[in-house]
Amino acid sequence: MQSRRKMIVIALAVMLSLFFLGAVALVVLKFIHFTDAETVLKGDKARLEFLYGQNPFPSAANLHVERENIQTIKQEVSDLQAAMGAGQIEPVVQSPARFITQFFDTQRNLLAKASAAGIAVPKTFDFGFGRHMKGDLPAPQDVPRLTQQLKIVEALCQALYAGNIASLDALSRQEFEVDALTGAGGKAVPAARAGEIDLKNSVDAGAGHVPEGQLYGRWRFSVQFKVRESGLIKILNGLANSSIFTVVTRLEIKGDEKVFERKDGAGAAVKETAVGEAEKEAPKTRDYRVVCGRENMLTIKMDVDVLQFAKPQSAASEKQPGGVK
């Protein structure tokens, strides 16, 4: 009986010893971890104190200079934006009836100028505004941009006329009107054209709008006309010098193939006959050799972007930027 009690006491003593040793080991391990963490913390604190001691923060004088620099840059951008959009045509707020009257007046004026200059333009040419040829009133919200677009078309036509074109064959624009977008007025109206020409108006609700946060938007036009080489150069120079910001994005030039048919002259080029005998061929005339500067009539297809710049905001009216704290 006593030996059994001794065995129980010994077992309990061993278990308690093991628990005690485990607890001591756990405490020692946690203390080691604590010591390591305290060492890292002290090192980070010392490094942070060192960095703060270097005084990396900008001074009040530096912040003042940087604020002035930012305002200068913003003012330069604003001035550049104003200069680029100085001659641009802006939307005009007016009634739909006034726009229709203005459209027909502009059409008659452009046709009269073309006739006076000897430029071939069909009498029913609508300059891309065929949707409004019946006199139907556009939606009031479309009138400002329609008037703007009409004035741009008038300026482009005047640039073409100044280049002494022989004929104005087609002109297309972007349609953004409500009835064009909803389909109430049918599909996109074909571009103003003479004969079978592959040009038609496109539909774009954002035509002429400046997207939020962007420097500019664009109007897109396509024209087809006939002109001589010197006239084409004059047109391109006129568009580059125009008060409206125009960019020619595509230029397709097609000449009359008949003028490039070669005429033989007198002289000595050698060719072989069908039987293999050498035979002298007459030398080519000057008409054969000259290609550039012949002033032949050219058929031109040209895509033009007219850029519309956002209204510049005064840099002085913007909120002053905050400094680093």
C-alpha positions in Angstrom: 0.0 0.0 0.0 2.8 2.4 1.0 4.8 1.5 -2.1 1.8 2.4 -4.3 1.5 5.8 -2.6 5.2 6.4 -3.1 4.8 5.6 -6.8 1.9 8.1 -7.1 3.9 10.8 -5.3 6.9 10.2 -7.5 4.8 10.4 -10.7 3.2 13.6 -9.6 6.6 15.1 -8.7 7.9 14.2 -12.1 4.9 15.7 -13.9 5.2 18.9 -11.8 8.9 19.1 -12.6 8.2 18.7 -16.3 5.5 21.4 -16.2 7.9 23.7 -14.3 10.8 23.1 -16.8 8.4 23.8 -19.7 7.2 27.0 -18.2 10.8 28.1 -17.6 11.7 27.3 -21.2 8.7 29.3 -22.5 9.6 32.3 -20.4 13.2 32.2 -21.6 12.1 31.9 -25.2 9.6 34.9 -24.9 12.3 36.9 -23.2 14.7 36.2 -26.0 12.0 37.4 -28.5 11.4 40.5 -26.4 15.1 41.3 -26.3 15.4 41.0 -30.2 12.3 43.1 -30.7 13.6 45.7 -28.3 16.9 45.8 -30.1 15.2 46.4 -33.5 12.9 49.0 -32.1 15.9 50.9 -30.6 17.7 50.7 -33.9 14.7 52.0 -35.9 14.2 54.8 -33.3 17.8 55.8 -33.5 17.6 55.9 -37.4 14.4 57.9 -37.3 16.0 60.4 -34.9 19.0 60.6 -37.2 16.8 61.3 -40.2 14.8 63.9 -38.4 18.0 65.5 -37.3 19.0 66.0 -40.9 15.9 68.3 -41.4 14.7 66.9 -44.8 11.6 69.0 -44.9 11.3 72.0 -47.2 11.7 75.4 -45.7 8.9 78.0 -45.9 11.0 80.0 -48.4 11.3 76.9 -50.7 7.6 76.2 -50.5 6.9 79.8 -51.5 9.3 79.5 -54.5 7.7 76.2 -55.6 4.2 77.7 -55.4 5.3 80.6 -57.6 6.9 78.1 -60.1 3.7 76.1 -60.3 1.6 79.3 -60.9 4.1 80.3 -63.6 3.8 77.0 -65.4 0.0 77.1 -65.2 0.0 80.6 -66.6 2.2 79.6 -69.5 -0.1 76.7 -70.3 -3.1 79.0 -70.1 -1.4 81.5 -72.4 -0.5 78.8 -74.9 -4.0 77.5 -74.9 -5.5 80.9 -75.4 -3.1 81.6 -78.3 -3.9 78.3 -80.1 -7.6 79.0 -79.8 -7.5 82.7 -80.5 -9.0 82.5 -84.0 -11.3 79.5 -83.5 -15.0 79.7 -84.3 -17.2 79.4 -81.2 -20.7 78.0 -80.9 -23.4 80.6 -81.5 -26.6 80.6 -79.5 -29.6 81.4 -81.7 -33.0 80.1 -82.6 -33.5 77.1 -85.0 -35.3 79.4 -87.5 -32.3 81.8 -87.5 -29.9 78.9 -88.2 -32.0 77.7 -91.2 -32.0 81.2 -92.6 -28.3 81.5 -92.0 -27.6 78.1 -93.7 -29.5 79.0 -96.9 -27.8 82.4 -97.0 -24.4 80.8 -96.6 -25.2 78.2 -99.3 -26.2 80.9 -101.8 -23.2 83.0 -100.9 -20.7 80.1 -101.4 -22.4 79.1 -104.7 -22.3 82.7 -106.0 -18.6 83.0 -105.1 -17.9 79.7 -106.9 -19.8 80.8 -109.9 -18.0 84.2 -110.0 -14.6 82.4 -109.8 -15.4 79.9 -112.5 -15.5 76.9 -110.0 -17.8 74.1 -111.0 -20.2 73.4 -108.1 -23.7 71.9 -108.5 -26.5 74.4 -107.9 -28.1 72.0 -105.3 -24.8 71.5 -103.5 -25.6 71.4 -99.7 -22.0 71.5 -98.3 -22.7 68.5 -96.1 -25.9 69.8 -94.6 -28.4 67.8 -96.7 -30.3 66.9 -93.6 -31.5 70.5 -93.3 -32.1 71.2 -97.0 -35.8 70.7 -96.6 -35.9 73.5 -94.1 -36.9 71.3 -91.1 -35.9 73.0 -87.9 -33.1 71.3 -85.9 -33.4 70.7 -82.1 -32.6 73.9 -80.2 -29.8 72.2 -78.3 -28.0 71.4 -81.6 -28.2 74.9 -83.0 -25.1 76.4 -81.4 -22.8 73.7 -82.6 -24.5 73.5 -86.0 -23.9 77.2 -86.5 -20.3 76.7 -85.5 -19.9 73.8 -87.9 -21.5 75.8 -90.7 -19.0 78.7 -90.2 -16.1 76.3 -90.3 -17.4 74.8 -93.5 -17.6 78.3 -95.0 -14.0 79.0 -93.9 -12.8 75.7 -95.5 -14.6 76.5 -98.8 -13.1 79.9 -98.9 -9.6 78.4 -98.5 -10.4 76.0 -101.4 -11.7 78.8 -103.6 -8.5 80.8 -102.8 -6.5 78.0 -104.3 -8.4 78.4 -107.6 -9.9 74.9 -107.7 -11.6 73.8 -110.9 -14.5 72.0 -109.1 -15.8 71.1 -105.7 -17.0 67.6 -106.0 -17.9 66.5 -102.4 -17.8 67.6 -98.8 -18.7 65.6 -95.7 -19.0 66.5 -92.1 -19.8 64.8 -88.7 -23.5 64.7 -87.8 -24.3 65.0 -84.2 -27.9 66.2 -84.3 -30.4 64.4 -82.1 -32.4 63.0 -85.1 -29.1 61.6 -86.6 -28.2 59.9 -83.3 -31.7 58.5 -82.6 -32.4 57.5 -86.2 -35.5 59.8 -86.3 -34.2 61.3 -89.5 -33.0 58.1 -91.0 -29.4 57.0 -91.6 -26.5 59.4 -92.0 -27.2 61.7 -94.9 -24.8 61.3 -97.9 -22.2 64.0 -98.2 -22.7 66.9 -100.6 -21.4 65.5 -103.8 -21.5 65.7 -107.6 -21.8 62.4 -109.3 -20.9 59.0 -107.7 -18.3 59.8 -105.1 -17.5 57.6 -102.1 -17.9 60.2 -99.4 -20.6 60.4 -96.8 -21.3 62.1 -93.5 -20.3 60.2 -90.3 -22.3 60.2 -87.1 -20.5 61.3 -83.9 -22.2 62.7 -80.8 -19.0 64.1 -79.5 -18.0 66.0 -82.6 -16.4 69.3 -81.7 -16.6 68.7 -77.9 -13.5 69.1 -75.8 -13.4 65.9 -73.5 -13.1 66.6 -69.8 -9.4 67.1 -68.8 -8.2 67.3 -72.4 -6.6 70.2 -74.2 -8.8 70.1 -77.3 -11.5 68.4 -79.3 -11.9 68.1 -83.1 -14.2 68.6 -86.0 -13.5 66.2 -89.0 -14.3 67.1 -92.6 -13.6 65.4 -95.9 -13.5 67.1 -99.2 -12.9 66.1 -102.8 -12.0 68.6 -105.5 -10.1 69.1 -108.7 -7.1 71.5 -108.8 -3.7 72.0 -110.4 -0.5 71.3 -108.5 0.2 75.0 -107.7 -3.3 75.5 -106.5 -3.0 72.5 -104.1 0.2 74.0 -102.6 -1.6 77.3 -102.2 -4.6 75.5 -100.4 -2.2 73.7 -98.0 -0.4 76.9 -97.2 -3.7 78.7 -96.7 -5.0 76.0 -94.3 -1.7 76.2 -92.3 -2.0 80.0 -92.1 -5.7 80.0 -91.3 -7.0 81.6 -88.1 -8.8 78.3 -87.3 -6.4 75.5 -86.2 -6.6 73.0 -89.2 -4.7 69.8 -89.6 -4.7 67.9 -92.9 -4.7 64.2 -91.7 -5.0 62.5 -95.1 -4.3 63.6 -98.7 -5.0 61.4 -101.7 -3.8 62.7 -105.1 -4.9 61.2 -108.4 -3.8 62.6 -111.7 -5.1 62.1 -115.2 -3.4 59.0 -116.5 -3.6 60.1 -120.1 -1.2 62.9 -119.6 1.5 60.4 -118.7 1.2 58.5 -122.0 4.7 58.9 -123.6 5.3 60.3 -127.0 8.3 59.1 -129.0 10.7 61.6 -130.4 13.8 61.5 -132.6 17.0 59.8 -131.3 18.8 56.7 -130.4 17.6 54.2 -127.8 18.2 50.5 -128.6 15.7 47.7 -128.3 15.4 44.2 -129.6 12.9 43.2 -132.3 10.9 40.0 -132.2 13.6 38.2 -134.2 16.3 39.3 -131.9 17.8 42.0 -134.0 19.1 45.2 -132.4 17.0 48.2 -133.5 17.4 51.8 -132.7 14.5 53.4 -130.9 13.8 57.1 -131.1 14.9 59.1 -128.0 12.2 60.3 -125.7 10.9 63.9 -125.9 10.9 66.3 -123.0 7.3 65.5 -122.4 8.3 62.0 -121.7 10.9 62.9 -119.2 9.2 65.7 -117.2 6.8 64.5 -114.6 6.8 67.1 -111.9 5.7 70.7 -112.5 3.5 69.8 -115.5 0.5 71.6 -113.9 -1.9 68.8 -114.8 -5.4 68.7 -113.3 -5.4 66.6 -110.1 -8.3 65.0 -108.2 -7.8 65.5 -104.5 -9.4 63.7 -101.6 -8.5 65.5 -98.3 -9.4 64.8 -94.7 -9.1 67.9 -92.4 -9.3 68.1 -88.6 -10.3 71.4 -87.2 -9.2 71.6 -83.5 -11.4 73.2 -80.9 -9.4 74.2 -77.8 -10.8 74.4 -74.3 -11.3 77.8 -72.7 -8.2 78.5 -70.6 -8.7 78.9 -66.9 -6.8 81.7 -65.2 -4.0 80.3 -63.1 -4.5 83.0 -60.5 -8.1 81.9 -59.9 -7.0 78.3 -59.0 -6.5 77.2 -55.4 -3.0 77.5 -54.2 -1.3 74.1 -53.8 -0.5 73.0 -50.3 3.0 72.4 -49.0 4.5 69.3 -47.5 3.6 68.9 -43.8 
